[in-house]
Amino acid sequence: MLQLNAILLQAAPGGGGMVQLLLMGGIILVFWLFMIRPQAKKAKEQKKFVDNMQKGDKVVTIAGIHGTINKINEDNTIQLEVSPGSYLKIEKSTISMEWSAALNKA
């Protein structure tokens, strides 16, 4: 019995390197497909949305503030009307999504 275990232990390391390499490659591929790729796609869509904002668009900030864009400034800020006559000056990057998209998520 001891001799059989010794023979099996000696034979295992020789062919295991390639299997481990393929397994590691498979794990990296799955990680990329399910984690990195969707996140990069979402970031690209977010940047496109922020770049195409216009006056009158109804948006939601990251903090959950709903409002209408009143003015887009050159210094990457916008003036957001949160209620009639009430304005907030915020960074463009704090815009999370369009108002209708936020309502559909709820």
N, CA, C and O atoms as CSV, one atom per row, in Angstrom:
chain,resi,resn,atom,element,x,y,z
A,1,MET,N,N,0.816,-1.185,0.000
A,1,MET,CA,C,0.000,0.000,0.000
A,1,MET,C,C,0.869,1.263,0.000
A,1,MET,O,O,0.576,2.213,-0.726
A,2,LEU,N,N,1.911,1.279,0.790
A,2,LEU,CA,C,2.803,2.420,0.852
A,2,LEU,C,C,3.511,2.636,-0.472
A,2,LEU,O,O,3.708,3.772,-0.902
A,3,GLN,N,N,3.887,1.557,-1.108
A,3,GLN,CA,C,4.573,1.685,-2.392
A,3,GLN,C,C,3.635,2.273,-3.454
A,3,GLN,O,O,4.083,3.060,-4.288
A,4,LEU,N,N,2.354,1.914,-3.444
A,4,LEU,CA,C,1.375,2.428,-4.390
A,4,LEU,C,C,1.191,3.938,-4.200
A,4,LEU,O,O,1.149,4.688,-5.176
A,5,ASN,N,N,1.082,4.384,-2.938
A,5,ASN,CA,C,0.950,5.810,-2.652
A,5,ASN,C,C,2.183,6.578,-3.108
A,5,ASN,O,O,2.059,7.684,-3.634
A,6,ALA,N,N,3.348,6.020,-2.919
A,6,ALA,CA,C,4.588,6.676,-3.325
A,6,ALA,C,C,4.650,6.805,-4.839
A,6,ALA,O,O,5.103,7.827,-5.354
A,7,ILE,N,N,4.204,5.790,-5.553
A,7,ILE,CA,C,4.206,5.825,-7.019
A,7,ILE,C,C,3.214,6.872,-7.524
A,7,ILE,O,O,3.526,7.614,-8.456
A,8,LEU,N,N,2.022,6.942,-6.921
A,8,LEU,CA,C,1.013,7.919,-7.331
A,8,LEU,C,C,1.479,9.345,-7.064
A,8,LEU,O,O,1.251,10.233,-7.885
A,9,LEU,N,N,2.123,9.573,-5.935
A,9,LEU,CA,C,2.620,10.902,-5.602
A,9,LEU,C,C,3.729,11.344,-6.557
A,9,LEU,O,O,3.839,12.527,-6.877
A,10,GLN,N,N,4.537,10.410,-7.003
A,10,GLN,CA,C,5.607,10.758,-7.924
A,10,GLN,C,C,5.064,11.062,-9.320
A,10,GLN,O,O,5.627,11.892,-10.034
A,11,ALA,N,N,3.995,10.408,-9.708
A,11,ALA,CA,C,3.449,10.585,-11.050
A,11,ALA,C,C,2.594,11.848,-11.167
A,11,ALA,O,O,2.487,12.405,-12.259
A,12,ALA,N,N,1.988,12.312,-10.081
A,12,ALA,CA,C,1.045,13.430,-10.126
A,12,ALA,C,C,1.676,14.759,-10.539
A,12,ALA,O,O,1.102,15.435,-11.392
A,13,PRO,N,N,2.813,15.175,-9.993
A,13,PRO,CA,C,3.326,16.503,-10.328
A,13,PRO,C,C,3.704,16.684,-11.789
A,13,PRO,O,O,3.669,17.815,-12.272
A,14,GLY,N,N,4.049,15.676,-12.491
A,14,GLY,CA,C,4.478,15.807,-13.878
A,14,GLY,C,C,3.415,16.350,-14.799
A,14,GLY,O,O,3.730,17.213,-15.618
A,15,GLY,N,N,2.179,15.906,-14.721
A,15,GLY,CA,C,1.114,16.320,-15.637
A,15,GLY,C,C,0.207,17.380,-15.064
A,15,GLY,O,O,-0.675,17.869,-15.768
A,16,GLY,N,N,0.390,17.754,-13.812
A,16,GLY,CA,C,-0.517,18.700,-13.161
A,16,GLY,C,C,-0.280,20.142,-13.542
A,16,GLY,O,O,-1.181,20.966,-13.380
A,17,GLY,N,N,0.886,20.480,-14.037
A,17,GLY,CA,C,1.200,21.873,-14.363
A,17,GLY,C,C,0.326,22.434,-15.460
A,17,GLY,O,O,-0.142,23.569,-15.369
A,18,MET,N,N,0.103,21.653,-16.488
A,18,MET,CA,C,-0.712,22.111,-17.609
A,18,MET,C,C,-2.173,22.260,-17.190
A,18,MET,O,O,-2.841,23.208,-17.603
A,19,VAL,N,N,-2.668,21.340,-16.383
A,19,VAL,CA,C,-4.051,21.405,-15.911
A,19,VAL,C,C,-4.247,22.650,-15.047
A,19,VAL,O,O,-5.258,23.341,-15.173
A,20,GLN,N,N,-3.288,22.934,-14.175
A,20,GLN,CA,C,-3.385,24.124,-13.319
A,20,GLN,C,C,-3.358,25.400,-14.157
A,20,GLN,O,O,-4.078,26.355,-13.864
A,21,LEU,N,N,-2.541,25.412,-15.183
A,21,LEU,CA,C,-2.457,26.578,-16.057
A,21,LEU,C,C,-3.774,26.800,-16.793
A,21,LEU,O,O,-4.237,27.936,-16.895
A,22,LEU,N,N,-4.379,25.738,-17.303
A,22,LEU,CA,C,-5.672,25.851,-17.983
A,22,LEU,C,C,-6.774,26.277,-17.025
A,22,LEU,O,O,-7.636,27.078,-17.385
A,23,LEU,N,N,-6.750,25.746,-15.812
A,23,LEU,CA,C,-7.739,26.110,-14.807
A,23,LEU,C,C,-7.621,27.586,-14.439
A,23,LEU,O,O,-8.632,28.277,-14.311
A,24,MET,N,N,-6.400,28.069,-14.270
A,24,MET,CA,C,-6.183,29.478,-13.941
A,24,MET,C,C,-6.640,30.369,-15.093
A,24,MET,O,O,-7.257,31.410,-14.863
A,25,GLY,N,N,-6.348,29.975,-16.316
A,25,GLY,CA,C,-6.814,30.722,-17.481
A,25,GLY,C,C,-8.332,30.763,-17.558
A,25,GLY,O,O,-8.908,31.796,-17.901
A,26,GLY,N,N,-8.975,29.664,-17.246
A,26,GLY,CA,C,-10.437,29.604,-17.237
A,26,GLY,C,C,-11.033,30.519,-16.178
A,26,GLY,O,O,-12.041,31.180,-16.426
A,27,ILE,N,N,-10.426,30.562,-15.011
A,27,ILE,CA,C,-10.908,31.435,-13.938
A,27,ILE,C,C,-10.784,32.899,-14.344
A,27,ILE,O,O,-11.698,33.689,-14.110
A,28,ILE,N,N,-9.666,33.260,-14.947
A,28,ILE,CA,C,-9.460,34.633,-15.397
A,28,ILE,C,C,-10.480,34.996,-16.479
A,28,ILE,O,O,-11.020,36.102,-16.463
A,29,LEU,N,N,-10.746,34.102,-17.401
A,29,LEU,CA,C,-11.722,34.335,-18.456
A,29,LEU,C,C,-13.120,34.555,-17.880
A,29,LEU,O,O,-13.811,35.491,-18.284
A,30,VAL,N,N,-13.538,33.721,-16.959
A,30,VAL,CA,C,-14.855,33.859,-16.332
A,30,VAL,C,C,-14.941,35.178,-15.563
A,30,VAL,O,O,-15.951,35.878,-15.630
A,31,PHE,N,N,-13.883,35.507,-14.838
A,31,PHE,CA,C,-13.847,36.765,-14.088
A,31,PHE,C,C,-14.005,37.947,-15.034
A,31,PHE,O,O,-14.751,38.880,-14.735
A,32,TRP,N,N,-13.322,37.921,-16.158
A,32,TRP,CA,C,-13.406,39.005,-17.133
A,32,TRP,C,C,-14.808,39.083,-17.726
A,32,TRP,O,O,-15.360,40.176,-17.847
A,33,LEU,N,N,-15.401,37.936,-18.103
A,33,LEU,CA,C,-16.715,37.922,-18.733
A,33,LEU,C,C,-17.822,38.426,-17.816
A,33,LEU,O,O,-18.725,39.134,-18.263
A,34,PHE,N,N,-17.757,38.066,-16.536
A,34,PHE,CA,C,-18.853,38.387,-15.634
A,34,PHE,C,C,-18.632,39.618,-14.768
A,34,PHE,O,O,-19.591,40.134,-14.195
A,35,MET,N,N,-17.402,40.103,-14.654
A,35,MET,CA,C,-17.144,41.239,-13.773
A,35,MET,C,C,-16.625,42.462,-14.530
A,35,MET,O,O,-17.235,43.529,-14.453
A,36,ILE,N,N,-15.554,42.337,-15.233
A,36,ILE,CA,C,-14.874,43.490,-15.824
A,36,ILE,C,C,-15.614,44.009,-17.054
A,36,ILE,O,O,-15.839,45.213,-17.177
A,37,ARG,N,N,-15.986,43.130,-17.948
A,37,ARG,CA,C,-16.624,43.546,-19.200
A,37,ARG,C,C,-17.947,44.288,-18.969
A,37,ARG,O,O,-18.129,45.361,-19.544
A,38,PRO,N,N,-18.879,43.770,-18.158
A,38,PRO,CA,C,-20.130,44.519,-17.939
A,38,PRO,C,C,-19.909,45.870,-17.254
A,38,PRO,O,O,-20.602,46.842,-17.555
A,39,GLN,N,N,-18.951,45.928,-16.342
A,39,GLN,CA,C,-18.684,47.185,-15.651
A,39,GLN,C,C,-18.113,48.226,-16.614
A,39,GLN,O,O,-18.470,49.401,-16.536
A,40,ALA,N,N,-17.242,47.811,-17.507
A,40,ALA,CA,C,-16.679,48.729,-18.492
A,40,ALA,C,C,-17.767,49.216,-19.459
A,40,ALA,O,O,-17.773,50.385,-19.846
A,41,LYS,N,N,-18.672,48.338,-19.843
A,41,LYS,CA,C,-19.771,48.705,-20.731
A,41,LYS,C,C,-20.685,49.726,-20.053
A,41,LYS,O,O,-21.110,50.695,-20.682
A,42,LYS,N,N,-20.983,49.511,-18.787
A,42,LYS,CA,C,-21.839,50.430,-18.042
A,42,LYS,C,C,-21.166,51.796,-17.901
A,42,LYS,O,O,-21.832,52.824,-18.019
A,43,ALA,N,N,-19.860,51.820,-17.651
A,43,ALA,CA,C,-19.123,53.078,-17.529
A,43,ALA,C,C,-19.126,53.843,-18.847
A,43,ALA,O,O,-19.232,55.070,-18.852
A,44,LYS,N,N,-19.013,53.134,-19.954
A,44,LYS,CA,C,-19.030,53.774,-21.278
A,44,LYS,C,C,-20.400,54.390,-21.550
A,44,LYS,O,O,-20.482,55.506,-22.063
A,45,GLU,N,N,-21.476,53.676,-21.213
A,45,GLU,CA,C,-22.830,54.201,-21.405
A,45,GLU,C,C,-23.073,55.424,-20.523
A,45,GLU,O,O,-23.715,56.381,-20.955
A,46,GLN,N,N,-22.563,55.399,-19.286
A,46,GLN,CA,C,-22.717,56.521,-18.360
A,46,GLN,C,C,-22.015,57.764,-18.902
A,46,GLN,O,O,-22.567,58.863,-18.863
A,47,LYS,N,N,-20.790,57.582,-19.407
A,47,LYS,CA,C,-20.039,58.712,-19.959
A,47,LYS,C,C,-20.768,59.289,-21.172
A,47,LYS,O,O,-20.830,60.508,-21.328
A,48,LYS,N,N,-21.312,58.442,-22.021
A,48,LYS,CA,C,-22.051,58.899,-23.195
A,48,LYS,C,C,-23.283,59.692,-22.769
A,48,LYS,O,O,-23.594,60.723,-23.365
A,49,PHE,N,N,-23.988,59.215,-21.738
A,49,PHE,CA,C,-25.172,59.913,-21.245
A,49,PHE,C,C,-24.810,61.290,-20.697
A,49,PHE,O,O,-25.490,62.272,-20.993
A,50,VAL,N,N,-23.745,61.369,-19.902
A,50,VAL,CA,C,-23.328,62.642,-19.305
A,50,VAL,C,C,-22.875,63.621,-20.388
A,50,VAL,O,O,-23.156,64.816,-20.296
A,51,ASP,N,N,-22.185,63.132,-21.400
A,51,ASP,CA,C,-21.713,64.009,-22.476
A,51,ASP,C,C,-22.846,64.543,-23.344
A,51,ASP,O,O,-22.706,65.603,-23.954
A,52,ASN,N,N,-23.968,63.825,-23.410
A,52,ASN,CA,C,-25.080,64.223,-24.274
A,52,ASN,C,C,-26.225,64.904,-23.522
A,52,ASN,O,O,-27.307,65.072,-24.084
A,53,MET,N,N,-26.010,65.300,-22.260
A,53,MET,CA,C,-27.066,65.968,-21.498
A,53,MET,C,C,-27.365,67.339,-22.101
A,53,MET,O,O,-26.476,68.008,-22.627
A,54,GLN,N,N,-28.628,67.742,-22.016
A,54,GLN,CA,C,-29.052,69.034,-22.546
A,54,GLN,C,C,-29.965,69.722,-21.542
A,54,GLN,O,O,-30.490,69.095,-20.622
A,55,LYS,N,N,-30.142,71.013,-21.735
A,55,LYS,CA,C,-31.051,71.776,-20.889
A,55,LYS,C,C,-32.457,71.180,-21.013
A,55,LYS,O,O,-32.924,70.882,-22.112
A,56,GLY,N,N,-33.113,71.016,-19.877
A,56,GLY,CA,C,-34.468,70.465,-19.865
A,56,GLY,C,C,-34.526,68.979,-19.552
A,56,GLY,O,O,-35.604,68.458,-19.267
A,57,ASP,N,N,-33.396,68.284,-19.596
A,57,ASP,CA,C,-33.378,66.858,-19.261
A,57,ASP,C,C,-33.677,66.665,-17.780
A,57,ASP,O,O,-33.173,67.402,-16.932
A,58,LYS,N,N,-34.491,65.683,-17.484
A,58,LYS,CA,C,-34.789,65.347,-16.095
A,58,LYS,C,C,-33.836,64.238,-15.681
A,58,LYS,O,O,-33.762,63.196,-16.332
A,59,VAL,N,N,-33.099,64.469,-14.580
A,59,VAL,CA,C,-32.043,63.546,-14.165
A,59,VAL,C,C,-32.123,63.264,-12.665
A,59,VAL,O,O,-32.841,63.929,-11.918
A,60,VAL,N,N,-31.353,62.248,-12.256
A,60,VAL,CA,C,-31.204,61.885,-10.851
A,60,VAL,C,C,-29.716,61.877,-10.537
A,60,VAL,O,O,-28.923,61.329,-11.302
A,61,THR,N,N,-29.329,62.485,-9.412
A,61,THR,CA,C,-27.921,62.489,-9.014
A,61,THR,C,C,-27.581,61.204,-8.278
A,61,THR,O,O,-28.461,60.410,-7.945
A,62,ILE,N,N,-26.296,61.013,-8.028
A,62,ILE,CA,C,-25.845,59.844,-7.275
A,62,ILE,C,C,-26.456,59.838,-5.882
A,62,ILE,O,O,-26.724,58.775,-5.322
A,63,ALA,N,N,-26.676,61.026,-5.320
A,63,ALA,CA,C,-27.258,61.146,-3.977
A,63,ALA,C,C,-28.765,60.928,-3.971
A,63,ALA,O,O,-29.377,60.876,-2.905
A,64,GLY,N,N,-29.375,60.798,-5.158
A,64,GLY,CA,C,-30.804,60.545,-5.235
A,64,GLY,C,C,-31.646,61.796,-5.398
A,64,GLY,O,O,-32.866,61.737,-5.250
A,65,ILE,N,N,-31.024,62.929,-5.699
A,65,ILE,CA,C,-31.758,64.172,-5.890
A,65,ILE,C,C,-32.300,64.211,-7.316
A,65,ILE,O,O,-31.546,64.064,-8.278
A,66,HIS,N,N,-33.606,64.410,-7.445
A,66,HIS,CA,C,-34.258,64.493,-8.748
A,66,HIS,C,C,-34.370,65.956,-9.143
A,66,HIS,O,O,-34.677,66.806,-8.307
A,67,GLY,N,N,-34.124,66.252,-10.412
A,67,GLY,CA,C,-34.243,67.627,-10.870
A,67,GLY,C,C,-34.166,67.731,-12.377
A,67,GLY,O,O,-33.983,66.741,-13.085
A,68,THR,N,N,-34.311,68.964,-12.847
A,68,THR,CA,C,-34.268,69.265,-14.271
A,68,THR,C,C,-33.051,70.147,-14.541
A,68,THR,O,O,-32.798,71.102,-13.807
A,69,ILE,N,N,-32.305,69.830,-15.586
A,69,ILE,CA,C,-31.123,70.623,-15.923
A,69,ILE,C,C,-31.579,71.981,-16.440
A,69,ILE,O,O,-32.347,72.074,-17.398
A,70,ASN,N,N,-31.089,73.036,-15.786
A,70,ASN,CA,C,-31.438,74.394,-16.175
A,70,ASN,C,C,-30.342,75.033,-17.014
A,70,ASN,O,O,-30.626,75.789,-17.944
A,71,LYS,N,N,-29.083,74.727,-16.684
A,71,LYS,CA,C,-27.957,75.334,-17.388
A,71,LYS,C,C,-26.756,74.410,-17.310
A,71,LYS,O,O,-26.491,73.816,-16.264
A,72,ILE,N,N,-26.022,74.286,-18.419
A,72,ILE,CA,C,-24.791,73.505,-18.444
A,72,ILE,C,C,-23.636,74.484,-18.594
A,72,ILE,O,O,-23.549,75.197,-19.594
A,73,ASN,N,N,-22.754,74.522,-17.609
A,73,ASN,CA,C,-21.622,75.455,-17.602
A,73,ASN,C,C,-20.401,74.822,-18.272
A,73,ASN,O,O,-20.325,73.603,-18.425
A,74,GLU,N,N,-19.464,75.658,-18.662
A,74,GLU,CA,C,-18.240,75.199,-19.326
A,74,GLU,C,C,-17.270,74.509,-18.372
A,74,GLU,O,O,-16.399,73.764,-18.823
A,75,ASP,N,N,-17.396,74.737,-17.070
A,75,ASP,CA,C,-16.446,74.182,-16.098
A,75,ASP,C,C,-16.903,72.830,-15.538
A,75,ASP,O,O,-16.608,72.497,-14.390
A,76,ASN,N,N,-17.626,72.053,-16.355
A,76,ASN,CA,C,-18.122,70.719,-15.975
A,76,ASN,C,C,-19.096,70.744,-14.807
A,76,ASN,O,O,-19.188,69.777,-14.052
A,77,THR,N,N,-19.818,71.836,-14.658
A,77,THR,CA,C,-20.873,71.906,-13.658
A,77,THR,C,C,-22.193,72.159,-14.365
A,77,THR,O,O,-22.231,72.629,-15.502
A,78,ILE,N,N,-23.273,71.837,-13.666
A,78,ILE,CA,C,-24.602,72.116,-14.200
A,78,ILE,C,C,-25.427,72.778,-13.108
A,78,ILE,O,O,-25.152,72.639,-11.916
A,79,GLN,N,N,-26.445,73.500,-13.553
A,79,GLN,CA,C,-27.379,74.100,-12.622
A,79,GLN,C,C,-28.630,73.239,-12.681
A,79,GLN,O,O,-29.277,73.143,-13.724
A,80,LEU,N,N,-28.968,72.619,-11.568
A,80,LEU,CA,C,-30.080,71.674,-11.496
A,80,LEU,C,C,-31.236,72.313,-10.744
A,80,LEU,O,O,-31.076,72.755,-9.606
A,81,GLU,N,N,-32.399,72.361,-11.381
A,81,GLU,CA,C,-33.589,72.898,-10.722
A,81,GLU,C,C,-34.288,71.749,-10.001
A,81,GLU,O,O,-34.789,70.822,-10.637
A,82,VAL,N,N,-34.320,71.816,-8.671
A,82,VAL,CA,C,-34.897,70.735,-7.884
A,82,VAL,C,C,-36.353,70.997,-7.526
A,82,VAL,O,O,-37.106,70.055,-7.280
A,83,SER,N,N,-36.755,72.251,-7.492
A,83,SER,CA,C,-38.154,72.651,-7.353
A,83,SER,C,C,-38.264,74.035,-8.006
A,83,SER,O,O,-37.244,74.696,-8.198
A,84,PRO,N,N,-39.455,74.481,-8.344
A,84,PRO,CA,C,-39.565,75.768,-9.054
A,84,PRO,C,C,-38.850,76.905,-8.312
A,84,PRO,O,O,-39.202,77.256,-7.186
A,85,GLY,N,N,-37.841,77.464,-8.975
A,85,GLY,CA,C,-37.080,78.571,-8.413
A,85,GLY,C,C,-35.959,78.169,-7.481
A,85,GLY,O,O,-35.288,79.041,-6.929
A,86,SER,N,N,-35.729,76.879,-7.283
A,86,SER,CA,C,-34.692,76.393,-6.374
A,86,SER,C,C,-33.640,75.633,-7.182
A,86,SER,O,O,-33.950,74.632,-7.829
A,87,TYR,N,N,-32.388,76.116,-7.143
A,87,TYR,CA,C,-31.335,75.566,-7.999
A,87,TYR,C,C,-30.150,75.074,-7.175
A,87,TYR,O,O,-29.832,75.624,-6.121
A,88,LEU,N,N,-29.507,74.028,-7.682
A,88,LEU,CA,C,-28.269,73.503,-7.108
A,88,LEU,C,C,-27.197,73.516,-8.195
A,88,LEU,O,O,-27.470,73.184,-9.349
A,89,LYS,N,N,-25.981,73.901,-7.823
A,89,LYS,CA,C,-24.868,73.827,-8.757
A,89,LYS,C,C,-24.092,72.560,-8.399
A,89,LYS,O,O,-23.563,72.437,-7.294
A,90,ILE,N,N,-24.028,71.617,-9.351
A,90,ILE,CA,C,-23.373,70.335,-9.083
A,90,ILE,C,C,-22.439,69.969,-10.231
A,90,ILE,O,O,-22.538,70.526,-11.325
A,91,GLU,N,N,-21.545,69.041,-9.977
A,91,GLU,CA,C,-20.631,68.526,-11.002
A,91,GLU,C,C,-21.402,67.608,-11.951
A,91,GLU,O,O,-22.333,66.912,-11.545
A,92,LYS,N,N,-20.999,67.619,-13.214
A,92,LYS,CA,C,-21.618,66.725,-14.201
A,92,LYS,C,C,-21.462,65.260,-13.794
A,92,LYS,O,O,-22.361,64.448,-14.011
A,93,SER,N,N,-20.325,64.935,-13.208
A,93,SER,CA,C,-20.034,63.542,-12.869
A,93,SER,C,C,-20.943,62.991,-11.776
A,93,SER,O,O,-20.965,61.781,-11.552
A,94,THR,N,N,-21.698,63.859,-11.086
A,94,THR,CA,C,-22.592,63.366,-10.032
A,94,THR,C,C,-23.947,62.933,-10.574
A,94,THR,O,O,-24.783,62.434,-9.821
A,95,ILE,N,N,-24.170,63.118,-11.870
A,95,ILE,CA,C,-25.432,62.677,-12.465
A,95,ILE,C,C,-25.393,61.158,-12.616
A,95,ILE,O,O,-24.459,60.593,-13.185
A,96,SER,N,N,-26.419,60.525,-12.097
A,96,SER,CA,C,-26.466,59.066,-12.118
A,96,SER,C,C,-27.180,58.539,-13.358
A,96,SER,O,O,-26.640,57.708,-14.087
A,97,MET,N,N,-28.395,59.026,-13.593
A,97,MET,CA,C,-29.182,58.501,-14.708
A,97,MET,C,C,-30.306,59.457,-15.068
A,97,MET,O,O,-30.547,60.450,-14.382
A,98,GLU,N,N,-30.977,59.141,-16.143
A,98,GLU,CA,C,-32.150,59.905,-16.544
A,98,GLU,C,C,-33.304,59.581,-15.594
A,98,GLU,O,O,-33.394,58.471,-15.069
A,99,TRP,N,N,-34.170,60.546,-15.384
A,99,TRP,CA,C,-35.265,60.410,-14.442
A,99,TRP,C,C,-36.156,59.215,-14.757
A,99,TRP,O,O,-36.514,58.456,-13.855
A,100,SER,N,N,-36.518,59.039,-16.028
A,100,SER,CA,C,-37.400,57.927,-16.402
A,100,SER,C,C,-36.743,56.577,-16.142
A,100,SER,O,O,-37.425,55.611,-15.798
A,101,ALA,N,N,-35.419,56.502,-16.304
A,101,ALA,CA,C,-34.701,55.256,-16.016
A,101,ALA,C,C,-34.740,54.962,-14.521
A,101,ALA,O,O,-34.819,53.802,-14.117
A,102,ALA,N,N,-34.686,56.010,-13.697
A,102,ALA,CA,C,-34.760,55.826,-12.241
A,102,ALA,C,C,-36.129,55.348,-11.829
A,102,ALA,O,O,-36.254,54.524,-10.923
A,103,LEU,N,N,-37.159,55.851,-12.480
A,103,LEU,CA,C,-38.529,55.416,-12.148
A,103,LEU,C,C,-38.754,53.964,-12.548
A,103,LEU,O,O,-39.478,53.239,-11.865
A,104,ASN,N,N,-38.144,53.535,-13.638
A,104,ASN,CA,C,-38.295,52.147,-14.084
A,104,ASN,C,C,-37.581,51.178,-13.165
A,104,ASN,O,O,-37.978,50.016,-13.075
A,105,LYS,N,N,-36.515,51.632,-12.463
A,105,LYS,CA,C,-35.778,50.759,-11.540
A,105,LYS,C,C,-36.567,50.516,-10.257
A,105,LYS,O,O,-36.415,49.469,-9.627
A,106,ALA,N,N,-37.400,51.462,-9.869
A,106,ALA,CA,C,-38.106,51.361,-8.587
A,106,ALA,C,C,-39.184,50.320,-8.592
A,106,ALA,O,O,-39.859,50.126,-7.582
